[in-house]
């Protein structure tokens, strides 16, 4: 018997992607994002999530896709990724969130060597869904420690939108983070 896993599906343009539901903490409507200077192009900024600075990455730019205008469907998926044994909370900006689906393990194929806009090492597999595929992303590989460390250094003491000017906290709840 094959194991079935649940995935949260979302869109970037016409492509449907999925993240393992176990890595998803919550889905937020688009909220105020504080831009941070000297960060990678795909780094949209940080949000104030219950007093904690959470970086928000624009997956379209991370994957080399054309940027688009935010709409009423634009969402931020808050994921928890493991980076070098440490948990990091990261927001991912997506065009829209669709649904939670179940995919049996025997319906998941390895990532193709070509033909996707996304780097192969970011893809966990291709899930068969009805008459097409869902690109299942590996949340632990999309984000690198170096990128998040650079983001954390750039955040410093930038006041966050909606927090009354409180200094930004460390990415993983380190020094300066509220208790």
Residue, then its C-alpha position, 0 to 999 in steps of 0.5 A: x500500500x502506498x502512503x498518501x501525503x497532503x500538499x498545499x497548491x498555489x500558482x505562479x502564473x499558469x504553473x501549479x506548485x505544491x508544498x508539503x502541508x507539514x512545512x506550511x504554518x499559515x496562509x496570509x492575505x497580502x499585508x504591508x511588506x517593509x522593503x529592505x535595501x541591499x537584499x537580493x532582488x527576489x527578497x520582497x522585504x519583511x512582515x511583522x508576524x505577531x511581533x516577529x520579523x519574517x522575510x518574504x521572498x517573491x517566488x516568481x523572481x526566485x525562479x527567474x519568472x517575470x514579476x507581476x502586479x499584486x492582486x486580491x488573490x496574492x498571498x503569503x504562505x508562511x513556511x518553516x524550513x530547516x536550514x542547517x538543522x535550524x528552523x527558519x520561518x519564511x514568507x513566500x509570496x505567490x499569485x494565489x493559493x488553490x487547495x490542499x490535495x492528497x497525492x499518493x507516493x506512487x503518483x510522484x515522479x522525479x523532477x525532469x532534467x529540463x523543461x521547467x522554469x524552476x531549478x531542478x534541485x528546488x523540485x521534490x517531484x512531479x505529482x500526477x493530478x487529474x490530467x496534468x502535473x503539480x510541481x512539488x517544491x522542496x521547501x528546505x532547498x528553495x531557501x539558502x542559509x547564505x541568502x537568509x543570513x544576508x537578509x537577516x544582516x540587512x534587516x538590522x533595526x529597520x522598523x516594521x510596518x504595523x509594529x509601532x517602530x519596534x526594531x526587527x527581530x532576528x529571523x529565527x527568534x534570536x537576539x532582539x526577538x520578543x519573548 
